[in-house]
């Protein structure tokens, strides 16, 4: 294919050899076009082969640090050179076309990257969800039939719904309360309180799960209780409980949610706090003069003015919750009816090697997230319009 | 000539540029020699792993902590002699990680598989070099405990060789307290053992120390118990049929094994902490309550590696503090004394790296492990291994128990496909223990999860 293509590259040269002032091809510079195309091809070829050489023949270059530096030079420099030739090529085109094309030409590399790392994998995942465990043969809707017939899947769905109902709402509620209360403290008090609540944000999900694993730890009655919760519970006269095994009322799932809330309240608080500080003092002042109580001021003056931030935080946490994985994986791995979609997906693809079913599971997750994403984009747009 | 034809030209020249750039690229000089399928007639070599000939061999394994340092110590002299640096990477989530890394073409040079199931899956996909291309199979088979290599066999070729042995059918007890109270130490049959535990329970203590908790792998201890019962009640032939799926997982004989184990573990007052104790006690800490001044439980069935997890004061004085006897045969089951075991199997991902091959040769020989043996918690899979290297009588006892067994069988869940042996069987044991599902439900679900 590539051997037949080059003549077509030269075509514009032929076309523009007889230009007239009224011709749409006015301003065509065949030399520039040729330089641009040849330059782009050469640059791409050089870049591709340099990177392949780094991978296949590391011995040519000596040590790894040198390869890293060289890769940096080739990558950044190559991109700059590529843009230069791209610019040459577009400038060589007829003026009218060139002006319209320039922004797209410069968007192209970024856009192709998005296609490569986002759109392509998404489409491939949907594609593979109709194929077998090794993605070698189509099986129709078999994967969907299997997962819909699996009660682990339904368990995961109901658990995810529960997570969605509980975590974002509580996170935002706590965030608002903390932000409002901290706002009323002295400057140092506010800083300290906020810093304290923000602290868990710095801990990874896995680290937080390990910490809370110790809080929920169980030792048989009569043994020393190493778990904080059981230590308190037995000190109050209770029998030690295996907290993470108790699926009655989905208690164990709720206990796992506590961890995520603990991690995310800081994030909600920071955003909401800045929104509250943005509420014009005169509106609050006016309400106060009109005799409104603090509670009334909060509900009728502050909340309506920070509503957009509340929605943003809510949706950000919501999307995070739909993808929740680490906490469940570390603490229960889905045992005792705590399964969630992301963990089920992980199990299917990495433990069971069922690529088809795993793809089907994430497609369902994707379908569930899309409406929320659309709503979020919409509300962002409305927010921009309101400004 | 309109601007639309111009656009077409632009598009065409653009795609021509991409096509040009994509052809004439370098090809991978050491593309995988696999693709011959099923191990038969694999002419080339499997070429995963890290860079060849760089003096470093990367090994990925499941064990960390004390075992990791003992492993490194056992390799110290070899590294000095050969000039090869061995880089051991521990990963408690090995079963998952190895699949991910091989899938991403980022395999280690050597993998130490705690389960042949995962190994055979990768061998099927031609990711592992068969050992006959670089080891003397006959020699190896002669010195190893009989039948050990069969576990890593696929289509007539062997893909891994063991570098340590685990003996699982052992019952541990805290020697001073246990002997002071006069409980029996040589039960002939399971019924004798039940009589002993009845006696302990009658004295007001839960006899069994049982802990299953093992992070992502929780449940494997339970599968060992079921295997012990399968082996004892129905003998090795049925056991082999069961692990190779010639009989279904929900066969009545399997249900029988579950029920027999249920009589032991689900009996009120016979296990410390009841079902919650079983499910939440880390397997490594299960026996700690037995070493208290007045033990809260007395006996634990666990593999030889348990010694590595005992509290320090116990480890320092192992022969005095701990006793061990074999988990006995069933009176009305298989006639001989069966032993359940296991072992880490070394498998080579980098078939054309002489250094990796040299490390493999050493790891799977009976020269390997003298240092580890002397540190305790390790048994050589070789009959020819010098027993003087073991640090204490307890370890020599265990080696003897393994040697005396009438039949040795590999851990069944390790032989089953990973979906079952490292997935639904584990999960099923937890649900069964927790009581969320009945025996029949659990075995039916495991049967349904068996890949075709």
Interface residues (C-beta under 8 A of the other chain):
Chain A: X1 X2 X5 X6 X8 X9 X11 X12 X15 X23 X24 X25 X33 X37 X40 X41 X44 X45 X48 X49 X52 X53 X56 X57 X58 X93 X94 X96 X97 X101 X133 X217 X218 X219 X220 X221 X222 X223 X241 X242 X244 X245 X247 X329 X330 X333 X334 X335 X336 X337 X347 X350 X351 X352 X353 X354
Chain B: X1 X2 X3 X6 X7 X9 X10 X12 X13 X15 X16 X17 X18 X19 X20 X21 X22 X23 X24 X25 X26 X28 X29 X30 X51 X95 X96 X99 X100 X121 X215 X216 X218 X272 X273 X274 X276 X277 X279 X280 X281 X289 X296 X418 X419 X422 X423 X427 X430 X431 X434 X436 X451
